């Protein structure tokens, strides 16, 4: 069947029957008055009419063409514009928008009804699921019971198949029953202990709450200055607690780092030797510094001699004074003992029961006197022990810090540096031996001078 439409590039045939491929002459242009748009149809849908009148539906110009779209220009012809497909509304009035709203509202209502149906279906499925879940729980309990019974029956079948005697079965039963009884007792004990602990926790919480209320009451009854001071102290306490937590974390990290370094040292022979060399070097350096300080504090032999003579004279004076005090104290003690003896004799003569009480009181007094006399000594011993413990703690902390520093230094030490440190250590050890020998010579000279001085003083006497 032949199509009623030409392609867009087709051109209508003129009156002479020749297709216009060039610029058409002005004499053959159709007058604009011959084109008439049909009424009752929207613009853009009418067909252009020829000079002989309107063409039928099966004509060549059946396509929708506007006269204004005729591509006639001064530079020639171009492609013809195609018409719009189908009739469209040109005026969008109120009824048009009401129709759109009605269509959208109907779509929304259908979608809402669909969603409501889905919700009802989901609710029904959920209720069915809950019922199924409850039923599944009950069935799971029944399955567990049936599994236990099945295990018992299987065990019984095994016993029957292996021709086990009834006594062995009863022994097993009694043993399992005893275990179950023991476990139930232990569970009862644990339950009672838990209840007791929970009661204790509740009681402690109540006491804590009471203490908090009492503390709040005390704080409220305080003066404003004390309240401000309390708040400041509370904030400082919280800050100190936070600092304590951070320091504790740092200490834990340092301890972990120390353990890691110790493990590394334990697995490395070179690092162990380096640590030993560092410790020995530190000891030698400390000893060297101590000897240098002693050497600086020591003067000339004459000054040392005068100092020692002066110290001996002072010591002799102190000894003489202490001896005089000791003799006086001994005399007083003898005098008091005589008086006590005389009193004892008098009391023995005159009193009976009072004598016993007096002896008891005397014993208590002696115990108190011994306690008072030994108090300072015991106190000094405890203080010395405390100082010794503190010094040990400080030394251990210093040792830990030195080890950490040594570990940091060891990680960056090469073999050449170790050789240089060994040579330096040998040199310092030789220097230390020389300084020790000089110190021994000096002490021998001082001892000789002191003995010579004592011998001269004895000779003069």
C-alpha positions as CSV (number, residue, x, y, z in Angstrom):
1,X,0.0,0.0,0.0
2,X,1.4,3.4,-1.0
3,X,2.1,5.8,1.7
4,X,0.3,9.2,1.8
5,X,3.4,11.0,3.0
6,X,6.5,12.1,1.2
7,X,9.9,12.3,2.8
8,X,10.7,15.6,4.5
9,X,13.0,16.6,1.7
10,X,10.3,16.2,-0.9
11,X,9.0,19.3,-2.7
12,X,5.5,19.7,-4.1
13,X,5.1,19.7,-7.8
14,X,4.3,23.0,-9.4
15,X,1.8,23.8,-12.1
16,X,4.2,23.0,-14.8
17,X,4.9,19.5,-13.4
18,X,8.6,20.1,-12.8
19,X,10.0,19.8,-9.3
20,X,11.6,22.9,-8.0
21,X,15.3,22.3,-7.5
22,X,16.5,25.8,-7.8
23,X,15.1,29.2,-6.9
24,X,11.5,29.3,-8.1
25,X,10.3,32.3,-10.2
26,X,8.2,34.9,-8.5
27,X,5.4,34.3,-11.0
28,X,4.7,30.8,-10.0
29,X,4.5,31.4,-6.2
30,X,1.1,30.6,-4.9
31,X,-0.8,33.6,-3.5
32,X,-1.2,33.7,0.2
33,X,-4.9,34.2,-0.1
34,X,-5.4,30.8,-1.6
35,X,-4.3,29.1,1.7
36,X,-7.1,28.6,4.1
37,X,-6.9,26.9,7.4
38,X,-9.9,24.7,8.2
39,X,-12.0,25.8,11.1
40,X,-12.8,23.4,13.9
41,X,-9.2,22.1,13.9
42,X,-6.3,23.3,16.0
43,X,-3.6,25.3,14.2
44,X,-0.9,23.3,12.7
45,X,-3.1,20.4,11.6
46,X,-4.5,21.8,8.2
47,X,-3.0,20.9,4.9
48,X,-1.8,23.5,2.4
49,X,-4.1,23.9,-0.6
50,X,-3.0,24.2,-4.2
51,X,-4.4,26.5,-6.9
52,X,-6.9,24.0,-7.9
53,X,-8.3,23.7,-4.3
54,X,-7.8,21.4,-1.4
55,X,-6.4,18.0,-2.0
56,X,-8.0,14.8,-0.8
57,X,-6.6,12.6,1.9
58,X,-4.7,10.5,-0.7
59,X,-2.9,13.5,-2.4
60,X,0.8,14.1,-2.5
61,X,0.6,17.0,0.0
62,X,-1.1,14.9,2.7
63,X,1.7,15.7,5.2
64,X,1.1,18.5,7.7
65,X,3.0,21.5,6.3
66,X,2.8,25.1,7.2
67,X,3.3,27.9,4.6
68,X,5.5,29.7,7.1
69,X,7.8,26.6,7.0
70,X,8.4,26.9,3.3
71,X,12.1,26.9,3.0
72,X,12.5,29.6,0.4
73,X,15.5,31.9,1.1
74,X,17.7,34.2,-1.0
75,X,20.5,31.7,-0.7
76,X,18.5,28.7,-2.0
77,X,16.4,25.9,-0.5
78,X,17.0,23.8,2.6
79,X,15.4,20.8,4.2
80,X,11.7,21.2,5.1
81,X,10.6,21.1,8.8
82,X,8.4,18.2,9.7
83,X,5.1,18.8,11.5
84,X,4.2,17.7,15.0
85,X,2.9,14.2,15.5
86,X,-0.8,14.3,16.2
87,X,-2.9,17.2,17.5
88,X,-2.0,18.8,20.8
89,X,-3.7,21.2,23.1
90,X,-2.6,24.7,22.6
91,X,-4.4,26.4,25.5
92,X,-3.7,24.9,29.0
93,X,-6.6,26.1,31.1
94,X,-8.0,25.2,34.5
95,X,-9.8,22.1,33.3
96,X,-6.5,20.7,31.9
97,X,-4.8,21.0,35.3
98,X,-7.8,19.6,37.2
99,X,-7.7,16.6,34.9
100,X,-4.0,16.1,35.7
101,X,-4.7,16.5,39.5
102,X,-7.5,13.9,39.3
103,X,-5.3,11.5,37.4
104,X,-2.5,11.9,40.0
105,X,-4.9,11.6,42.9
106,X,-6.3,8.4,41.5
107,X,-2.8,7.0,41.1
108,X,-2.0,8.0,44.7
109,X,-5.2,6.4,46.0
110,X,-4.4,3.2,44.2
111,X,-0.9,3.2,45.5
112,X,-2.1,3.9,49.1
113,X,-4.6,1.0,48.8
114,X,-1.8,-1.2,47.5
115,X,0.5,-0.3,50.4
116,X,-2.3,-0.8,53.0
117,X,-2.9,-4.2,51.6
118,X,0.8,-5.0,51.8
119,X,0.9,-3.7,55.4
120,X,-2.1,-5.9,56.3
121,X,-0.5,-8.8,54.7
122,X,2.8,-8.2,56.6
123,X,0.9,-7.8,59.9
124,X,-0.8,-11.1,59.3
125,X,2.5,-12.7,58.4
126,X,4.1,-11.2,61.5
127,X,1.4,-12.5,63.8
128,X,1.6,-15.9,62.1
129,X,5.4,-15.7,62.5
130,X,5.1,-14.9,66.3
131,X,2.8,-17.9,66.7
132,X,5.1,-20.1,64.8
133,X,8.0,-18.8,66.9
134,X,6.3,-19.6,70.1
135,X,5.3,-23.0,68.7
136,X,9.0,-23.5,67.6
137,X,10.2,-22.7,71.2
138,X,7.8,-25.3,72.7
139,X,8.8,-27.8,70.0
140,X,12.5,-27.1,70.7
141,X,12.0,-27.9,74.4
142,X,10.2,-31.1,73.4
143,X,13.0,-32.0,71.0
144,X,15.5,-31.6,73.8
145,X,13.5,-33.8,76.1
146,X,13.1,-36.4,73.3
147,X,16.9,-36.2,72.6
148,X,17.6,-36.9,76.2
149,X,15.3,-39.8,76.2
150,X,16.8,-41.0,73.0
151,X,20.2,-40.9,74.4
152,X,19.1,-42.8,77.4
153,X,17.4,-45.4,75.2
154,X,20.6,-45.6,73.0
155,X,22.7,-46.2,76.1
156,X,20.3,-48.9,77.3
157,X,20.4,-50.6,73.9
158,X,24.3,-50.4,73.9
159,X,24.3,-52.0,77.4
160,X,21.9,-54.7,76.2
161,X,23.9,-55.4,73.1
162,X,27.2,-55.6,75.0
163,X,25.6,-58.0,77.6
164,X,26.3,-55.6,80.5
165,X,25.1,-56.8,83.9
166,X,22.5,-55.1,85.9
167,X,24.9,-54.3,88.7
168,X,27.2,-52.3,86.4
169,X,24.2,-50.3,85.2
170,X,23.1,-49.6,88.7
171,X,26.6,-48.6,89.7
172,X,26.7,-46.1,86.8
173,X,23.3,-44.8,87.7
174,X,24.3,-44.3,91.4
175,X,27.5,-42.6,90.3
176,X,25.7,-40.2,88.0
177,X,23.0,-39.6,90.6
178,X,25.7,-38.7,93.2
179,X,27.4,-36.3,90.7
180,X,24.0,-34.7,89.9
181,X,23.3,-34.3,93.6
182,X,26.7,-32.8,94.2
183,X,26.3,-30.4,91.3
184,X,22.8,-29.4,92.5
185,X,24.3,-28.7,96.0
186,X,27.1,-26.7,94.5
187,X,24.5,-24.7,92.4
188,X,22.4,-24.1,95.5
189,X,25.5,-22.9,97.4
190,X,26.5,-20.6,94.5
191,X,22.9,-19.3,94.3
192,X,22.8,-18.5,98.0
193,X,26.2,-16.9,97.8
194,X,25.0,-14.8,94.9
195,X,22.0,-13.7,96.8
196,X,24.1,-12.8,99.8
197,X,26.5,-10.9,97.6
198,X,23.7,-9.1,95.9
199,X,22.3,-8.1,99.3
200,X,25.7,-7.0,100.4
201,X,26.1,-4.9,97.2
202,X,22.7,-3.3,97.8
203,X,23.5,-2.5,101.4
204,X,26.9,-1.0,100.4
205,X,25.1,1.0,97.6
206,X,22.6,2.3,100.2
207,X,25.5,3.2,102.5
208,X,27.3,5.0,99.7
209,X,24.1,6.9,98.8
210,X,23.7,7.8,102.5
211,X,27.3,9.0,102.7
212,X,26.8,11.0,99.5
213,X,23.6,12.6,100.9
214,X,25.5,13.3,104.2
215,X,28.4,14.8,102.2
216,X,26.0,16.9,100.2
217,X,24.3,18.1,103.4
218,X,27.7,19.0,104.9
219,X,28.7,20.9,101.7
220,X,25.4,22.8,101.7
221,X,25.9,23.8,105.3
222,X,29.4,25.0,104.6
223,X,30.2,28.7,104.2
224,X,30.6,30.0,100.6
225,X,34.4,30.2,101.0
226,X,34.6,26.6,102.1
227,X,32.3,25.5,99.3
228,X,34.5,27.3,96.7
229,X,37.6,25.7,98.3
230,X,35.9,22.3,98.3
231,X,35.0,22.6,94.6
232,X,38.6,23.7,93.8
233,X,40.0,20.7,95.7
234,X,37.5,18.4,94.0
235,X,38.6,19.7,90.6
236,X,42.3,19.3,91.5
237,X,41.5,15.8,92.8
238,X,39.9,14.9,89.4
239,X,42.8,16.3,87.5
240,X,45.3,14.4,89.7
241,X,43.3,11.2,89.1
242,X,43.4,11.8,85.4
243,X,47.2,12.5,85.6
244,X,47.6,9.4,87.7
245,X,45.8,7.3,85.0
246,X,47.9,8.8,82.3
247,X,51.1,8.2,84.3
248,X,50.0,4.7,85.0
249,X,49.4,4.1,81.3
250,X,52.8,5.5,80.6
251,X,54.3,3.3,83.3
252,X,52.6,0.3,81.8
253,X,53.8,1.2,78.3
254,X,57.4,1.7,79.6
255,X,57.2,-1.6,81.5
256,X,56.1,-3.3,78.3
257,X,58.8,-1.6,76.4
258,X,61.3,-2.6,79.0
259,X,60.2,-6.2,78.8
260,X,60.5,-6.1,75.0
261,X,64.0,-4.7,75.3
262,X,64.9,-7.3,77.8
263,X,63.7,-10.0,75.5
264,X,65.7,-8.5,72.7
265,X,68.8,-8.4,74.9
266,X,68.2,-12.0,76.0
267,X,68.1,-13.1,72.3
268,X,71.1,-11.0,71.3
269,X,74.6,-11.9,72.7
270,X,76.1,-8.7,71.4
271,X,73.6,-6.5,73.2
272,X,74.1,-8.5,76.4
273,X,77.8,-7.9,76.2
274,X,77.2,-4.2,75.4
275,X,74.9,-3.9,78.5
276,X,77.5,-5.5,80.7
277,X,80.2,-3.1,79.3
278,X,77.9,-0.1,79.9
279,X,77.3,-1.2,83.5
280,X,80.9,-1.7,84.1
281,X,81.8,1.6,82.5
282,X,79.2,3.4,84.6
283,X,80.6,1.8,87.8
284,X,84.1,2.7,86.8
285,X,83.1,6.3,86.0
286,X,81.3,6.6,89.3
287,X,84.3,5.2,91.2
288,X,86.6,7.6,89.2
289,X,84.4,10.5,90.2
290,X,84.4,9.4,93.8
291,X,88.2,9.1,93.9
292,X,88.6,12.5,92.1
293,X,86.3,14.1,94.8
294,X,88.3,12.4,97.6
295,X,91.5,13.5,96.0
296,X,90.3,17.1,95.8
297,X,89.0,17.0,99.4
298,X,92.4,15.7,100.6
299,X,95.0,18.4,101.3
300,X,98.7,18.4,101.9
301,X,100.3,15.9,104.4
302,X,100.8,18.7,106.9
303,X,97.2,19.8,106.6
304,X,96.0,16.2,106.9
305,X,98.3,15.7,110.0
306,X,96.8,18.8,111.7
307,X,93.3,17.8,110.8
308,X,93.8,14.3,112.2
309,X,95.5,15.7,115.4
310,X,92.6,18.1,115.9
311,X,90.1,15.3,115.3
312,X,91.9,13.0,117.8
313,X,91.9,15.8,120.5
314,X,88.2,16.4,120.0
315,X,87.5,12.6,120.2
316,X,89.6,12.3,123.3
317,X,87.7,15.2,124.9
318,X,84.4,13.7,124.0
319,X,85.5,10.3,125.4
320,X,86.6,11.9,128.6
321,X,83.3,13.7,129.0
322,X,81.3,10.6,128.2
323,X,83.4,8.6,130.8
324,X,82.7,11.2,133.5
325,X,79.0,11.1,132.6
326,X,79.1,7.3,132.7
327,X,80.7,7.3,136.2
328,X,78.1,9.8,137.5
329,X,75.3,7.7,136.1
330,X,76.7,4.5,137.6
331,X,77.0,6.2,141.0
332,X,73.4,7.4,140.7
333,X,72.3,3.9,139.6
334,X,74.1,2.3,142.6
335,X,72.5,4.9,144.9
336,X,69.0,4.2,143.5
337,X,69.6,0.5,143.8
338,X,70.5,0.8,147.4
339,X,67.4,2.9,148.0
340,X,65.3,0.4,146.2
341,X,66.8,-2.5,148.1
342,X,66.2,-0.7,151.4
343,X,62.6,0.0,150.4
344,X,62.2,-3.6,149.4
345,X,63.4,-4.7,152.8
346,X,61.0,-2.2,154.5
347,X,58.2,-3.4,152.4
348,X,58.9,-7.0,153.0
349,X,58.8,-6.3,156.7
350,X,55.6,-4.3,156.8
351,X,53.5,-5.3,153.9
352,X,52.3,-8.6,152.4
353,X,49.8,-8.2,149.6
354,X,50.9,-4.6,148.9
355,X,54.4,-6.0,148.3
356,X,53.1,-8.3,145.5
357,X,51.3,-5.4,143.9
358,X,54.4,-3.3,144.3
359,X,56.5,-5.9,142.6
360,X,54.0,-6.1,139.7
361,X,54.0,-2.4,139.4
362,X,57.8,-2.4,139.5
363,X,57.9,-5.0,136.8
364,X,55.6,-2.8,134.7
365,X,57.8,0.2,135.4
366,X,60.9,-1.8,134.4
367,X,59.2,-2.8,131.2
368,X,58.2,0.8,130.5
369,X,61.8,1.9,131.3
370,X,63.2,-0.6,129.0
371,X,60.8,0.4,126.3
372,X,61.6,4.1,126.8
373,X,65.3,3.3,126.8
374,X,65.2,1.2,123.7
375,X,62.6,3.4,121.9
376,X,65.2,5.7,120.3
377,X,67.3,2.7,119.2
378,X,64.4,0.9,117.8
379,X,63.2,4.1,116.1
380,X,66.6,4.7,114.6
381,X,66.7,1.1,113.4
382,X,63.3,1.4,111.7
383,X,64.3,4.8,110.2
384,X,67.6,3.3,108.9
385,X,65.7,0.4,107.5
386,X,63.2,2.8,105.9
387,X,66.0,4.9,104.5
388,X,67.8,1.8,103.2
389,X,64.5,0.6,101.5
390,X,64.0,4.0,100.0
391,X,67.6,4.1,98.7
392,X,67.1,0.6,97.2
393,X,64.0,1.8,95.5
394,X,65.8,4.9,94.1
395,X,68.7,2.7,93.0
396,X,66.4,0.3,91.3
397,X,64.6,3.1,89.5
398,X,67.9,4.6,88.5
399,X,69.0,1.2,87.3
400,X,65.8,0.9,85.2
401,X,66.3,4.3,83.7
402,X,69.9,3.6,83.0
403,X,68.9,0.3,81.3
404,X,66.3,2.1,79.2
405,X,68.9,4.7,78.2
406,X,71.4,1.9,77.5
407,X,68.8,0.2,75.3
408,X,68.2,3.4,73.4
409,X,71.9,3.9,72.9
410,X,72.6,0.2,72.1
411,X,70.2,0.3,69.2
412,X,72.3,2.9,67.5
413,X,75.8,1.4,68.3
414,X,77.9,-0.2,65.6
415,X,80.7,-2.7,66.0
416,X,83.3,0.0,65.4
417,X,81.8,2.1,68.2
418,X,81.8,-1.0,70.5
419,X,85.6,-1.5,69.8
420,X,86.2,2.1,70.6
421,X,84.3,1.9,73.8
422,X,86.2,-1.3,74.7
423,X,89.5,0.5,74.2
424,X,88.3,3.5,76.2
425,X,87.2,1.1,79.0
426,X,90.6,-0.5,79.1
427,X,92.3,2.9,79.2
428,X,90.0,4.0,82.0
429,X,90.5,0.8,84.0
430,X,94.3,1.3,83.8
431,X,94.0,4.9,84.9
432,X,91.8,3.8,87.8
433,X,94.3,1.2,88.9
434,X,97.0,3.9,88.8
435,X,94.8,6.2,90.9
436,X,94.1,3.4,93.4
437,X,97.8,2.7,93.7
438,X,98.5,6.4,94.4
439,X,95.6,6.5,96.9
440,X,97.1,3.5,98.7
441,X,100.5,5.1,98.8
442,X,99.0,8.3,100.2
443,X,97.1,6.4,102.9
444,X,100.2,4.4,103.8
445,X,102.2,7.7,104.2
446,X,99.4,9.2,106.3
447,X,99.3,6.1,108.6
448,X,103.1,6.2,108.9
449,X,103.0,9.9,109.9
450,X,100.2,9.3,112.4
451,X,102.1,6.4,114.0
452,X,105.3,8.5,114.1
453,X,103.3,11.3,115.8
454,X,101.8,8.9,118.3
455,X,105.1,7.4,119.1
456,X,106.6,10.9,119.7
457,X,103.7,11.9,121.9
458,X,104.2,8.7,123.9
459,X,107.9,9.3,124.2
460,X,107.3,12.9,125.5
461,X,104.9,11.6,128.1
